[in-house]
Amino acid sequence: MKNKKEITKTVLKGILLAGGITVASTSPYFVSRVLPKIIKYARYREKRKEIEKKKFYNAFYKLKQQGLIKMDHHGKQIHISLTKEGQKRAGKYKIDGLKIKKPLRWDKKWRILIFDINEKSKIKREALRGKLKDLGLYQLQKSVWVCPYDFFKEIDLLRRFFGMKDDEMKIITASAIENDEKIRTFFNLNK
């Protein structure tokens, strides 16, 4: 049985990935119609029966009270979507499970991430560094990180989550890094 926090997390992730849901507000099957859509988008297909309908229904209204989702009536339909605060919370859940896929063969290219975040946003900068470390990137310098694998999608997601501008973060693809022995050892890329 899922606890309330897990149900809330599932609802937020599902609405984020689905982009919103519309159901007939007069339908007595509100929960049974919304539940499969949320679960499908949140990749909990195999656990549908674990979530009790009443807890799921209550999670929607609690999220609405907290200002994380909004429910707009359009005739006989309700459109459910995330507020800005709900998007932030759902985005957090999305980056929590973020991983860079390691291909079978390395393409012999380095992906170098550089960023320049001003002192006013020190907390954001340190949170980004922590997430880059969690992702397994190698820290070459304070704001220069290296990875041998394609990470454009993952970094783009982080860029959007942290609300960074294009001029604050750049990705460089390079065929060589001078004296890269330590980096190769870090990633187990022996010559």
N, C-alpha and C positions, 0 to 999 in steps of 0.2 A: 504494500500500500504506500502510495506517495504521500509525503507530508505536505503541509500547506505551502511551504517555501518552494518545493519542487513543482507544485501545480502552478504557482504564480510564475515561476521561471519558464515553465512550458508555455503558458498563455502568452507571456511577453515575447518569447522567441518566436512562437508561432505567428503572432500578429506581425512582428517585424519581418519575418520571411515571406508571409503571405501578402503583406502590403495592405492589409485591412480585410474585413469580412462583412458581407451583407447577408442578413437573414430576415425572414418575415417576422415582424414583431408580434403579430397576432398568433403565430404558430405556437402550439403547446409543446412542440418539439425543439424549442430554441436551443437547449443544451445539446441534445442528440444530433442536431444539424451542425452546430459550431464545433463541438468536440472533435469529430473526425478530421475536420479541416485543420484545426490547430495542431493536433497530434501529427498529422501527415507532414505538415511543413516543419515541425520541430523534430522530426525523425524519431518519433516514439510509437510508430505504427504497431509494433509487437506488444506494446504495453497498454493498449487502449482500455482494456477491461479493468486495469488496476486503478484507474482514476474514478472515484465515485462522482456521480453526476452532481450531487448536492454540493460537494466541496468545490467542484469546478465552477458551478454556477455562482457560488459565493465569492470565489476568487475574482470573477469578472467585476462584481459590484464593489469589492474591496479595492481593486485596482482603479476603478472609476472614482471612488471616494478619495484615494491618494493622489488623484490627478495624473495617473500614468496612462490611462486610456480614455477615449471619449466615444460616446455613443450618440450618433446623429440619426434622427428620424427622417426618413425620406418616404412620405406616404405610408404604406404599410410595411416598410422595411426599416431595419436598423443597420447602420453602417458603423462598424467598430474599427477604430484605428488608434495608433499610439500618439500620445502627445509628445512634445519635444523631450520632456523629462522621461517619459516612457521609452522613447527611442534610445536615450542615453543608457538607461538601465538595461534594456534588451541588448544594446550594443556591448555592454560590459560582459553579459553572459556569452555573447558570441566570441569575444576576444579571449575569454577565459580558456576555451578549448582550442585556440589557434595553434596550428603546427605547420612547419615547413616540410613538405614532402621531399624525401631523399630519393632521387632517381637511381636506377640500377647502375648506370654509368655516369660518371662526371663528365661534363662537356668541356672541361678545362678552362672555364671562364669564372672569374670572380665577380660577385655582385657586391658592390661597396655602397653602403648607406652613409650619407653625411647629413648632418642636421645642424641648424643654428637656431636655437630657441633662446630668446632674450631672458635676462635675469628676472624680469617680472613674472615669467612663467616657469620658475624654477621647479615647482611641484610637478608640472606637466612634463618637464624635461627628465626629471628623476624617475617618474612613473614610466616614461617611454624607455629609458635605459634598463629599468627592471624587466620590462616586457621583452626587450631585445635579448637580454641575457636568458630569460626563460625560453625563448625561441631557439636558443643555441647558437646565436651569432658570436663571432669573435670580436672583442673590442680591441681595435688597433690603436685608437686614441680616444679621448673622452667622447667626442661626437663623431667618431668614424668607426663603423662596424662592417665586418666582412662575412660573407657566406658564399660557399661554392655552388649553392643551389638556387634555382629560380624562386624568388620570394616577392615578386611584384604584387600579386594579389593580396598577400598577407600584409605587406607594408602599406598598400593602399587602404586596406581596412583599418590599420592602426592610424594612418594619417587622418582618415575621416573621423574615427572615434575620438582622437585627441583634438580635432578641429584645427589641424595645421594647414597653413597656406603652402602653395607650391614652392615659394621661395625659402621656406623654412626647412625643407627636406628634399634631398636629391638622391637618385640611385644612379650609380655608374657601373657599367659592365666593362671589365678589363680582362685582357688575356694574360697578364702577368702582374705580380706584386714583387717588388725587390725584397730579397731575403725572406722568402715566404715559408721557410722550414717550420717555424713555430706554428704558423697557421695550418699548414698541411698536417702536422702532427695532431693539432687540436681536432681536426675533422677526419683523422685517419686516412689521409690521402697520400700515401707514400708513393714515391715516383716509380 
